[in-house]
Amino acid sequence: MAEAAAPKKLTIFDLQAKVDRGEKVFQVTAVDYPTAQLVDRSGVDCILIGDSLGMTALGYSGTVPVTMDEMIHHAKAISRAAKRALLVGDLPLGAYHAATADAINNAMRMLKEGGTDVVKIEGGEDFAPMAEAVVKSGVPVMAHIGLTPQLVSKIGGFKVQGKSAETGVQLLKDALAMEKAGCFAIVLEAIPDRVAQVITEKLTIPTIGIGAGPHCDGQNLVLHDMVGLFDRFTPKFVKRYANCWDVISQALADFQEDVHKGQFPLAEHSFTMKEDEYQAFLKKLDSTK
Ligand code: KIV
């Protein structure tokens, strides 16, 4: 029997074409093989291997401690699962901040070792030279401005950005600088919807919002947030579509109750031995006493 054809792998050009046709772009953050399989098969355009995995998968309090090696470890598992979606690998704090050479080397590592298609870099005007160097080296870059969790100390916490006239205009300058640097798309995180609308209108590359209102070209959610697998806090911009925490907790409680009551394992979960083998086994036991 002929094998089903592999799904067509999406490229950065498919994203732009979708936006040009007036269609929305979908990006979801996954952390490992099964979550990437689920996300890939759901038909979203991009799987983000976001450094938020530091919180959702590794238990850190934020994204600051996440290392390049940790990102690559997760990227490897995710890239084995993703057959269709564009794979976006986050470069973590420290991977591109000191020099453009670091940015290029770590972007190359993400593609060669992690198996991603593109990388993502947090920051605006200040990081445009790094983004430009990576793009020129041949690696497509997704930018990320607004709430940039890697710089949480600088921005004073996990706060909405661009709420004043001045900071709103700075966000537009940041977005334009990253577009000029050659980025193929930009994430807008936690910024007022009207600022995101203006940025979306002024840019030609796709804007992907997370807490940036409905006018962006696309939307991003973190899988663990949207399915209720992260219990520490839920940002205002998250819509919870399922409560997997409760489902899994109930399954664990049911398992223990079943064992206590003798309802698990049953014959259907056990392996049997033929009667004659069993009799021979008992005999052998006797003879080995
Ligand atoms: O790490 C991440 O998941 C992200 C998204 C919040 C955009 O950067």
Residues whose N, C-alpha, C, O or C-beta is under 5 A from the ligand:
A	BS01	KIV	T29 G50 D51 S52 V187 I210 N220 V222
